[in-house]
Amino acid sequence: MSWLTHRRLLTFALVAWGTLALIGLVGGPVLGHDEAAFALVARGDTPLATWLYRSVGTVGIAKIGIALGGADWQLRLISVVLNAQVPVAAYAVGRVAFSARTGAWAAAVLAGTHPMVLRSAELLSDLPAVAYILAGVAVLISELPREGGPRWRVVLAGPLFAAAFYLRYGSTPVVVIALAAAVVLWWPAVVRRPGRLLVMFGSLAVLLIPHLLHSRDATGTALGILKLSAGMPRQEYVGDGLVTYLTSNPFMYYGFLTAPVMVAGLAGLIRERRKVAWYLAAVALGQVVVLGLESHGQPRYVFVATALLVVLGVEVVARHRLVPARVAFAAVVASWLSLVIVEPIYFRHVDTARAPLIEAANLFRARRDGRPCAVIALIVPQLMWYSGCEVYAAGLVRAPLPADHDRYAVSFARWPIVLPEVLAIQHLDATSLPVADPRAEVWLLH
């Protein structure tokens, strides 16, 4: 397929990603749990529990969305632009590590990776942070292997990794792994021109100072927010995330085309001698292991690993000519087209699942007559965002609700509360209110 140059392939991949992201922007579901939480922090609402672990970078993105009008699509607009950097950054990694063609094929595969693309229009920190981590990795592997040592452009890795950190505090482990693995594998380059590496590390350290000062003021310690962030993802037992990553259905968890490409990348390491390949593998596997040990598993937590293993896999497939170019192109196009079909169906499913929340929120908003309102429920951010009420987590609130507020309790089929326990704590009676969705029960407390 001589006509399919790497530039054309990259262009096709970016068009596919952009098209799917636009579908998500226009036809996406109502805000999810984390999206609503970022929007609330950006709006200045004060939830019951501290949300210091919500990264300031993503809160800043949400503030722009609120300034634009605060509708769901306006909140997600900037995220669509930032998330589109992922295939570009993956291309950069593939190009500097192996070849421009490898980078373009990696971008094409990622554009059909459903765990990523279905979130390409969401107000979340994962994808933009992944883009900047991949960009930082691309800078390192373009400079450190040079015979004469790294050029001054290696310093760019510092700001890129800092951007990833401010967008997602959970980027810290993979940034540390990326830097440590680079120093270990290319130690001669570090010794040859240590000054430029020191400037790179120094730039990263300087850029993190505002966060450390903010953390000290907010928590009493410079690392307080990071500790709080690390403790947020639930974990049933140590390593339950790692078990999830290793035992889940790989096609559903990582992508129907992505999973076999990732496996090819891992298998290719058996006969691999190039340092750059082992570096990408070390960063990818390091992220899976570290995050798998410290938190529960979700595909979006290991997007960096997914992207790097895709780059490795594409290189293995191309190097050993395991798949004809025509077949490979047909496969990536099929992955794009399948998502064009599946994406609206998936979004309708999500909207249906979240409909009870929206119905309850609409009820609270309709009953407001200039008075503030307070709600007890098990689901907080979305209910708070769409109702405008203060929402208190059932099971955590022990103090009486504000007497000058209209007070409610709401139970959902997926998030049920025990009304007698709530009434016993609040010393109130309850009157049932009609709600359109039978999966929600709403009571006025008085």
N, C-alpha and C positions, 0 to 999 in steps of 0.2 A: 504494500500500500504506500507507494512513493508519494502520493498526493497528501498523505496524512502526516504532515510535518509536526514537530513538537509544538510549534506556535499555534497551528490550527487545532491540535488536540487540546492544548491549554485553553484556547478560546472557547471551544465546545464545552469543556468542563466548567468554565466560569459562567457561561450562558445557562447551562443546566442547573448549577447551584443557584444562580440568581433567579431563574424562573421558579424554582421550588421555594426559595425564600419569599418571593413576591406572593406566591399562593398562600404561604403562611401568614404574611402580613395582612393580606386582604381578607382571607377566609379562615384565619386561625381562631381557636377557641378563646373563651374568656381567660383572664390571667390565671396562671397556676399559683401554687402556694408560695414558691420563692419569688416569682415575679411580683406578686402582690406585696410581699414583705419589702422588697426593694422600693416599690412605689410608695409604700407607707412611710418608710424612713425618709425618702426624698421629699414627701409632702410635709414632714415634720410631725406626724402623729406619734404619740408615745405609747407603745404597747406595754402590756403588763410586765413581760420579761425583757431584759436588756437584749438589744440586737446589735451590739458592738461588733459582732463577728461578720456583719454584712459589709462587704468591702466598699470603701469610699469611692473607688472608681466606678463600680456598677451603680451605686447610689447617684453618682454624678450623671451617669447616662440617663437614669430615671428622672432626674431633675430637668434635663433638657426636654424629655417627653412631656413632663407636666407643664413646662413653659410653652410647649407647642399646643397644649389644650387638654392633655390628660386622658384622651381616649385610648383604648387598648392599642390601636394601630399606631398612634402617636408615641406612646411609651416604647413601642418596639422598633420604631423607625431607625434610630441610631444603631441599635443592635444588629439590624439587618446589614447595615454597611460594615460594621466592625466584624461581624461573623464571616462575611465574605472574604476576609483576609486569610482564612484557614487554608483553602486550596492553594492560594498564592504562596503562603509560607511553606506548605508542603512541597510545592514545586521548587521553591528555593532550596530546601534541604536536599531534595533529590538531585537537583542540578549541580550543586557544589560537591555533593558526596560522590556522585556517579556520573550522571550526564543529564543534559536538558530533557532528553527523551524520557528518561526514568522519572524525572520530576513531573513532566506533563502527564504521564500515565498514572502516577500516584495521585495527582489532583483529580484526574478523571474517575479513578476508583472512589475517592473520598466524596465526590459529588453524587455518588449513588449509594452512599453509606447511610442507611435510614436512621440509625440512632443519632447521627449528627444532623442530617438534613431536616428531619422533623423538628429539630430545635433551632434551625437556622434563623428563625424570626422571633425567638423568645428573648425576653429581657432577663438574661442570665449571664453569669460571669464566666462560664466554662469555655465557650468557643472563642471569645476574644482573648482570653488569657492563653489558650492553646496557640493561637496565631502568634502571639509575641514570644512565647517559649520556643516555638519552632523557628521563628526568625532569629532568636538569640543563638540557638543551636546551629543554624546555617552560618552565622557569622563566625562562630568558633571553628567549625570544621572547614571553613574556607581560609582561615588564617593560620591556625596552629600547625597543620601539616607542612607548611611552606618550608623549603630548605633553608632559606635565610631567616626564618623566624617570622612571627606575626607582624603585620603592618599596624599602623596606628588605628586603622579601622576596626581592629579587634575591640577597641574601647566601646564601640556601639552595642556590644552584647550587654554591658551594664545597664544602660537605660531601657533596653528591650526587656530584660528580665525584671527590672523594677516595675515596668508597666504591667507585666503579667502579674506581679505580686499585688499591685494596687487594685487590679481588676478582680483578683481572686486570691485571698490569703492562703487558700489551700494549694497554691502553686509552689509554696516554699519548699516542700520536699523534693520535687522534681527539678527545681532550679538548683538546689544544693547538689543533687545527683549529677546534673548536667555539668556543673562547674568542676566538681570533684573528679568525675570520670575523665574530663578533658585534661586536667592537670596530670593525672596518673598516666594516661595513654600517651600524651605528648610532652612528657617531662623535659626532654632535651630542648624543645622550643621554649619552654618556660624558663629554663636556665640560660638559654642563649640571649633572650631579650626580656628579662624579668620586669623591666620598668614599665613596658606597655601593658603587661598583665596586671601589674600593681595598680596602674591607672584605671584599668577596667574594673578591678575589684573595688578600688576607691570610689569610682563614680557610682557603683551600685550601693556602696555603704552610705555615701552622702545622700543619695536619693531616698534612702530608707529612714533617714533621721526624722523627718516630719512624722512618720508613722510611729516611731519609737517614742517621740515626745508626746504625741496624742495618746498612745497607750499608757504611758506613765501617768498622764493627767487623769485618764479615765479609769484606770484599774489599780494604779499605785506601782506598777512595774512596767518596764519597757517591753517585756514579752507577754504581758497580760492578755492582750487581744488575741495573739497567736495561740496561747494556751486555751483561751475560750473557744476559738475557732476550731482547734484540733479536737476539742471535746464535744462539738456539736453533732456530727453524724452519729446516729445511734449504732450500737454494736452489741449483738447478743453475746458474743464471746470473742476473745482475741483471735483474729484471723478469719472471722466469718466472711469478710469481704474477699479474701483470697480464695476461699472455697467457692464463693459465687463466681469469681472470674474464671476459675479453672473448670467448674462443673456445669455452668449454664450452657444451654444450647447455643453454640457459637454463631450459627446463622442468624438466629433471632437477636442475640445479644450484641454482636459486633457488625453484622451485615451479611447478606447472602453471598455477595461477591467478595466482600472485605475479608471474611473469615478464612477462606482458602488461600487468599493472597498473604495474609498474616502468617498462616502455617507454613507457606512456602518460604517466607522470610526467615522463620525460625529454623526450618530444616536446612536451609542453605548455609547456616552458620557452621555446620559440620565440616565443610571443606573451605571455609572462608579464612583468608589470611590478612585481608586488608583491615587496618586499624579503624578506619572510619565506619566500617560495617559493625565491628564489635562495639564501637562507641554508641552508635544508634541503638544497638540491642541492649547495651548496658543501661542507657537512659530509659528505654521502654520497659524492660523487665524490672528495673529498679522502682519505677513508678508503680507498677502492678503489685510488687511485693510490699513496698512500704505502705501504700495506701490500703492494700488488702489486709495488712496486719492492724492498722489503726482505725479503720472505719468500715461500715457496711459497704457492699458493692453496688455501684451503679455504672452503666456504660459511660456516662458523661464524666465520671471521675478519672477515667483512664483514656481520654481522648488523645493525649500526647502519645501514649504507648501505641494506640491504634494507628495513628498517623505514621509514626516512625517504622512500625512493623510493616505497614503497607509499602512504604518506600523501599524497605529491604526486600519485601516479597516481589515487588515489581522488578527490581534489579535481578533477582534470582530467575524469575520467569523469562525476562528478556535475555539474560546472559546465556542461559542454557536452552533458549528457544523451546520452552515447554509448551507454549501455546502460539499458534499462528496469529499474526497481527490482525487479520480479518476477524478471526474468532474472538480475540480479545476486545476489539472495537465493538463488535456486535454485543458482547456481554455487558460492556459499560453502558452502551446506549439502551439496552434492555433494562438495566438497573435504573437509569434516569426515567425512562418512560413508565416503568412500573410505579415509581414514586409519584409521578404526575397523577396516576390513577388512584393510588392508595392514599395519598396525603389528604384530600378532601374527606374521604371516608373516615380516616383516622380522626380528623379534627371534629367531625360530627359526633363520633363516639365519645371523644373527650368532653365536648359540650354537653352531651346527654348526661354524662356522669357528674358534671358540675352543676347541672340545672337546679337541683334542690337548693344549693347554696345561693344561687342567684334569685330564686323565687323568695327565699326567706329574706334576703337582703332587700329586695324590692318591697316586701311587706313592711319592713321596718322603716324604710325611707318614705313610703306612702303615709305611714301613720305619724310621722314627725310633724309637729305643729309649733315649730320654734323652740321646742325643748330638746335638750340632749338626750341620748339614749345609751343604755348599757345592756349588753347581752352576755349570757353565759352559754358557752358552746365548747365543743372539742376541737373545732377547726377555727383558727383565728384570722390569719392575714386576709384571705379572700373575703370573708364575711365583713371584716372591718373596712376593707377598701370599698366594697360595693354598697355597703349600707351607710357608711359615715358614722356608725355607732362605735363606742368603745366596746371591745369584745374581750371577755375574760375567760381563760381556759378553765373549764370544769375540772375539778380535782385539785387545782392549784389555788383558786381563790377561796380564802377563808374569812375575809372581811366583808361586811355588808356592802352591797352595791350603793352608789350614791343616791340619796333619797330624792334629790332634785332632778333625777333622770327618769325617763320612761324605762322600765326594767323588763327584760325578756329572758326566756331560756329557749333554746332550740336544740332539737335532737335530730340527727340524720341517720338513715339506715346504715351508712358506712361509718359514722362517728356518733354512736348513741351515748346519751348521758342518762344518769339515773335521777329522775326528777325528784323523788322523795328526799334523796340526799341533799340536793340543791336547796330544796325548801327548808330542810332542817337547819342548814347552815345559815340561810338568809332570814329565817323566821318570817317567811312570807307565804301567801297563798298563790295559787296559779289558776288562770282561766285560759282554756284552749282557744286559739285563734285559727280561723280557716286559712289554709295555704294551698295553692294550686297544685303543688307536686306532692303526691302521697308519700314520697320518701323523706319528707320533712315534717316534723311536728313542732309547732311554735306555741309558747305560752306567754301570756302577760302576767308578770309577777306584781302582786299588790298586797 
